[in-house]
Amino acid sequence: MEFLVQLTDWTGKISGWLWDLPAAIILVGTGLFLTYYLGFIQIRGFKHAIGLISGRYDKPEDKGEVSHFQALSTALSATIGTGNISGVATAIVMGGPGAIVWMWLTAFIGMATKFASCTLAVKFRQIDNKGQIAGGPMYTLLHGLNMPKLGAAFAFFAVIASFGIGNMVQANSVVDGLQYLSSDLTKMPITTRAMLGCLLASLVGLVIVGGVKRIAKIASIIVPFMAAGYCLAAMAIIIMNYSLIPEAFSTIISMAFNPQSVGGGAAGFTVMQAMRYGVARGVFSNEAGLGSAAMAHAAAKTNEPVREGLVAMLGPFIDTIVVCTMTALVIIITGSWGANTHGFNGAALSAFAFESGLTSIAPEWGKYGAWVVGIGLIFFAYSTMIAWSYYGDRCALFLFGDKAVLPYRILFILLIIVGATIPLELAWNLADITNIFMAVPNLISLVLLSVLVKKLSADYFAKPHN
């Protein structure tokens, strides 16, 4: 146990340094550059992107394995996850409500980053003689820039990241949420945590053996269902407390730029804290800049790289600007943050906020609030894990060939059990560290190939079908 405490402290210091200025500079800086250079593609391409996921432009004869909607669902299943529940709560506790502004900024400029990344993923994807597709930043670096070593570096860090952001954090947050639902909030035995981890591992294993087609099929069912259920509960709380919405937004915006302390003995929040946790949790939530979603979108049935890039850029909007904002408003409107967290963090704080919010609507509804979060966590984490298992096995394939895919999947499943038993803070620290190392090679490829992305975009929008 002492070792875990020391490891948590050590990884926390590394994570803190990486996410103070380095992450903000390279992630936000690259996103701002692409937003300007691509002519605010998030705005001018938004309407057409909606049309694309409706299926209007689908062509069955195009190369690929999954539809635009299924590709987006697979990518969203990796992003609409515990980051929307646990990540938002952690950002508010550690960085104050002002962290949400930085999450919004990360999402908006991240739409341009994801557009560029996924456009290039389709442009430089590989299709074998069986019609199976492999694509993503590692192939963009290999074929687009002739940088195999940098491509291998991305793949290596992505494999490691899949065990953090896509695995252990997810399992840990599920247990955290379920622990809140139990009668004993502080002493869930490690054996129980391990059993829950085994159950999750079994359910994940049943899906990932079927590859991207099965993953996409399950994701296209789970994602709309889980997002609708969670958002309906959040909207009920927000609408019933509509008079508090202006004050909530005022608190978010003012605390993003004005360092201050919160009354009642809570720690003081600073602009740097808000920026650090907002950017870190924003990236964790929507994965913009990491390059992970490009691996899912590379499998889409399309011969137009820009078309899939437009579909992909909807991910950060749906995930962070819509879903994460709902979670944040529930936490702030119900007064569940700051001095009133009662020691809760992560998923437990979100569960407490939903319970408080529904109780204010009708006392008998309160007991369902925590269940909304607990059940939502199970579905969110499950879908995230199956999507990330695909990302990881594509990277293992790139590094070591077909022979590495099965061993990777087995290790991925086993680490779900480990993630369910380790401390929450340690899981988050590991995820943050691997995320930033994974992002660097991808961002390099986006900057160096931005001229190509701009040309592809201009050619696409010049066609009459738009």
N, C-alpha and C positions, 0 to 999 in steps of 0.2 A: 504493500500500500504506500509506503514511504517513497518507493521508486516512482509510482504513478504521480504522486504529489510533485516530486522534483521534475518529472518529465512534463507535467502540465505547466509548471512555472517556466521551464526552459523554452518550451514551444510557444508559450504566451509572449515571451520577450521577443522571440524571432518574428512571430506574427505581428506584434505591435510595431516593430521597426519597419517591416515590409509594407504594412498597410497605412503608415502615417503619411509619408510623402511619395515614395517610389510607386506605389500602386495608383495613387491619384494622378500622378504625372503621366504614367504610360497608358493607363486605361482611359481616363477622362481626356487626356491630351490627344490620343489617337482617335477617339470618338469625335472630338470637336473638329479635328482636321478632316476626317471623312465626311462629317455632316456638312461642312462648308464646301469641300472640294467636289462632293457629289450633288451639290445644289439642293440641300435639305430634302434628300430622297424620302425621309420619313413622312414628310408632309405631302409632297407632290405625287408620291406613289401609293399613298394609303388607300385611296378609294379603289384603285385597280387591284391592290392586294386582296381586298375583301371579295372582289369579283372572282379572283383566282381560286380562293378556297371554297367558293360555292360550286366549283366544278364546271363553270361555263367554258373554260378554255382547255379542259382535259382532253387529251388525245390518246386513246388506248394503244395506238401503234407506236407511241414514243417509247424510247428506251428507259428502263427503270424497273423498280420492284414494287413501289407503293405509290398511292395517289398523293396529290398536293395536301389534301386534308389529313391523310394518314401520316405523312411526313411531319406536318405541323403538330399533329397529336402526339407523335412519338417524341418530338423535341419538347413540347409542352409538358409531357408526362415526366420529363427529366427536370423541368424548371418549376412547374406548379407543384411544389412539394413542401417539405418541412420549412423551406426558406420563407414561404408565405405565412406560416404560423409561428414557428420557433424563431426564424431569422429576424422577422419584424420585431418580435417581442424583445429579443436580445439586443437589437439595434437601439430600441427605445430605452431599455434599462441602462445600457452601457454608454450610449451617446446622446440620450435625451430625444425628445420628439423631433428636434431639428434634424436628426439623422434621416428622417423621411424625405426631406427636400433633396438630400444627396442621393437617395435611392431613386427619386424621380429623374434627376439629372442623368444619373447613370443609365437609367432605362431609355430616356429620350435619345441620347447620343449613342447608346448601345444599339438602337434600332439601325443606325447607319453602319455600325461595326458588324452587326449580324448580317445585314444585307450584303456587304462586301465579302464576308467570310463564306457565306453559303452560295453566293454567285460563283466564286472561285472554286468551291468544292464540286459543283456540278461540271464546271468547265474542265477540271483536271481529274475527274474521277476515273477509276479503272473498272472495266467490265470484263469478267472472264468468259470462257467459252460456255459456261452454264447460265450466263445471264446474271450472275451474282455481282453485286456492286460493292466497291470499297472506295471511299472518298473521305476527304477531310483535310485539315491543314497540313498533315504529313505528306499527302500526295500533291497538294498545292506547292509546297516547298520543294518536293522532288521534281515534279514535272514542269512547274511554272517558273522556278528560279534555279533549278539544278543545284539545290542545297540538300543533299541526302542526309548529311550529318545533323543539320538543324531540324529536318523532318523527323529523324530518329529521336532527337532530344524532345520534340513535342510529344511523340508517341510514348516515350518513356515516362514523362511527367504526367501524361494523360492516364496511363495505366495506374500510376500511383494515386493520382487524383480520384480515379474511379473508386478506389478503396476508401477514400475519405468522403468527398462531397456526395458520391453516388451510392455509398454503402454504409459505413460505420455511423456517420452523422444521422442518416435516415433511420437506421435501426435504433440508435440511441434516443432520438426524439420521439419515436413511437412509444418506447418504454417510459420515457419521461411523461408523456401525455396520459398513458394508461395508469401510471403510478398516481397521478392526480385524481383519477377516477376511483381509485381503490380507497378503502376505509382508512388505511394507514399511509399517510403521505410521505413518510420519511424512511421507512424501513422495508421496502420491497427486497426480499432476499435475493442474493446474486443467482441462486439456483432458479428462481422464478424468472429473472431477467434472461438467463441463459435459455430457459424453456421457450420464452417468447421469441428469442432470437432464432431458435431452431425451427419454430413454426413459420416465421417469416422466410427463413432460408429455404424451407421446403416449398413454399408457395412461389418463390422467385424461381427456383430450379425447374418447376413444372413448365414455366413459360420460356425461359431463355434457351432451352435446348432446341426450340423450334426456329431460332434465328429471327431476322428482322421482320419477316412477313407475319409471324405469330405475334411478335412484340407490337408491331404496328396495329394489328387487328385488335389486340387487347387494349392498347392505349387509346384507340379511337372510340372504344366503348367507355372506358373508365374516365378519361379526361373530362368529357362534357358532363357526365353524371356527377363526378365529385366536385367539379368547379361550380355547377349550378346549385347543388345542395348547400355547400359552404357559403356561397355568395348570398343565397336567399336568407339564411339565418343572419348574416352580417347586415344585410339591407334592412331586415326587420328591426334590428336594434338601432341602426342609423336613422331610419325614417321616424321611428317612435321618439327619437331624441333630436329631431331636426333642428330645434332651436339652439342646440349646442354645437352644431356643425361650424358656424362662422368662428366661434371661439376656438374650436379644435384646430382649424386651419391657421388661425392667427397664432396659436401657440406653436404649431409646427414651423411656420415661416420665421417668426421672431426668434425662436431658439436655434435656428440654423445659423444665424449670423450674430447673435448677441450672447456672449458668454454670461452665464448666470447660474446661481444656485437655486435649487428647488427647496421650498420650505419643508419643515418637518424632519430635518436631519438628513435628507437625501444628499448624495454626493453632488458636487458642483459639476456642471456640464460646460464644455468649451467648444469653440468652433472646430478645433482639431479633432476632438472626440466625435462630434457629430459627423464630420467629414469621413473620418476613418471608418466608423461603424456603418455609416450610410453607404459608402462606396463598397465596403467589403460585403455587407449583407445584400446590397443591390446586385452585385456580381454573383454572389452565391444564389440569389433568387432567380435571376434571368440568364445567367451564364454568358452574357454579351461580352465578347472579347476573349473568352477562353478558347473558342473554336470547337467546342464539344458538339453543339447543335449541328454544325456543318456535316458531321458524320451521318446524322439521320437524314438531313435534307439532301445529301448526295444520292440517296437511294430513290429519290422521287422520279416518277414517270414524266419526264420532260426533256425536250431537246433545246430548251431555252434556259440557259443558266440564270439570266436576270429574273425570269419568271419565278424560279424557286427562291431567289434572293428576296424578292418582294414578299412572298409568303412567309419566309423566315423572320422578316423584320417585325411581323405582328406579334411574335413571341414575347419580347420585352414589354410591349404595350399591354397585352392581356395579363401577363404574369405580374408585373410590378406596378404599372400605373393604375390598373384596375384592382386586381386581387389583393396585393400588398397594402394598397391604400385603404381598402375596406377593413383589413385587420387592424391597421394603425388607428383608424377612426374609432373602432370599437374599443380599443385599449384606452384611448385618450378620453373619449366621451364618457366612458363609465368610471373614469378616475382611477383606473387600475394600475397606473404607472407611478414612477417617482416614489414618494414616501409611502404610498399605499400599495406597494407590490406585495407586502406580507411575506417577503423573502422569496417570492416566486420569480422564476426567470424562464426564458424559452417557452416551450409549449405549455407548461403549467400556467404561466402568466396569461397566455391567450385563452386557455380554458377558463381561468378565473374571471377574465373580462367578459367572455360570452355568458358565463353563468350569471354574473352581476347584471349584464345587459338584459337578458331575458327575464330575470327576476323583476327588474324594474317595469317590464311590460305586464307581466302577470306572475305572481309569486309561485304558482304551480309549474310555470315554464322553466324556472331557474335550473332545475335538475337536468334539463335537456341541454343546457348550454355547454356544459363540460363534455357531454357525449357528442355534440356536434364537432368539437375539436378532436376528441379522442378517435372517433370513427373517421373523421376527415384525415387525421394523421396517418391512419392505417392505409387508406387508399392512396393518399398523396405519396407516402414513403414507398409503398409497394410499386406504384407506377414509375417513380423516380429510379428505383433500383433496377427494374427490368430494362429501362432505357439506357442507364449508365453501364449496365453489363454489356450491351451492344457496343457502346463507345469503346469500352476497354478491350473487348475482343477484336475490334477492328484495328486497334493500335498494336495488340499482341500479334495479330496477323502481319501487320506491316513490319514489325521488328524481327519476328522469328518464323513466320510462315504458318501454314495450316496446322502443323503439329502443336502449336502453342495455344490454340483456341480452347480446346477442351480442358487442359490444365488450368488455364486462366479462369474459366467458368467455375471450376471446382473450388479454386482458391477464393474467388469472389463470394461464392455461397458460404464458405466456412467463415469468412471475415464478417458476415452479417451477425453471426453469433457473438464474435468478439466485440463488435460495435455496440451490441445491446448491453454489455456489461461494464464498459469503461466509463469514466467520468464525462459528463456533458462538455465541460470546458475543454478538455483534452481533445475530444472529437472535433470541436469547432476549430481549435488551433491548428490541428493537422490539415483540416480541409482548407483553411485560409492560406497556409504555407504552400501546399501543392497547387492551389488555384493560380497563384501569381507566377510560379515557375512554369506552369503550363501555358499561361497567357502570352509570355514574352515571344516565343517563336511564332505564334500565330499573328501577333500584332506586327512583327517584322515583315511577314509576308503580305499583310494588308497594306502597309505603307509602300513597300516596294512595287506592288502590283496595282496600286490605286489608279494609275493611268489606264491600265487594261480594263479595270472595273468601270471607269468613267466611259470608255469607248463602247464597251458592251451595253451599258445602260443607254447611251445616246442612240445606238443602233436599234435597240429594242423599242424605245419609245417613238422612234421615227416610223415604225411600221403601222399600217392602217388598222390592225386588229385592236389597237388600244383606243 
